[in-house]
Amino acid sequence: MSPFEIEIAMHYYCRCGDSPDIKVPIGPQTIKEMVDQGLLTFDPSGAGQQYFPTEKLRVYCEALQAIPLPKRVWKL
């Protein structure tokens, strides 16, 4: 995943409401691809938020959070 896709995934994982990235030129296509991959689901009712995270997206975001941050180590 690209950093842009990760940003959208994390938005839907931890926030209510649609991502503001929907309005950037590449946003709608990226979100459509995430729906096609089963990461987001679409609510056609039009009442408020239209996209919601799936269990697959939740598992992916939890896996990202489980990766430890790299540490810089100097060796001679």
N, C-alpha and C positions, 0 to 999 in steps of 0.2 A: 504494500500500500504506500501511496505517496504521503508526504506530510499533510497535504490538503485533505486527503481522504481520512487520515487519522484524526485530523481536527474535527471533521464532520462527525465521524464515528463517536469521538469522545463527547461532542456536544449532545448528541442524542442519548448517549449513555448516562450523562449526569445532569441534564437540564430538561425542563419542560418547555415546549414551544419549538417551532421550527428554527432551523439554523439560519442565521443572517446570510450565510454563504449561498443560499438559494438564489440570491439576487445578483451574484457575480456571474460573468458570462459562462464560465465552465461549471457553475454550481448545479443547474438543473440536470445536465448530462451525468455528472458525477453521482448525484442522488439517484437518478434512474438506474445507473449501473449497480448501485448499492442495493436497490430494490430487487433487481434481477439476480443478484448474488445471494439474496435472502438475508441481508443484514438489516434492512429497513422494511417496514410494511406501510402501505398507503391506506389512509382512511378517506374514502371518497365523500363522506358526509359533508365536508366543508365547514364543519363546526370547529373553529379554532385550529389547533395543530393538525397537520395533514399526515405527517410521517411519525412513526413510532419505532423504537428499537425492537428487534427480534431477540430471541434467546441466543441465536448465533452471534449477534453483535455484542451482547452482554458477555458471553464467554470470551470473545476476541479481546474486548477491552480489559477484562480481568487478567487475561494472559499478558497483555502489554504492561499492565501495572506490576506483574510479578517479575518482570525482567529487572535485575539489579542495575543500578547506574554504574557505568564503567569508572574505574579508578586509575589515576595516573601513577605509575610506579617507576622510579628511576633505578636502573640496575647498572652495575659496572661490570 
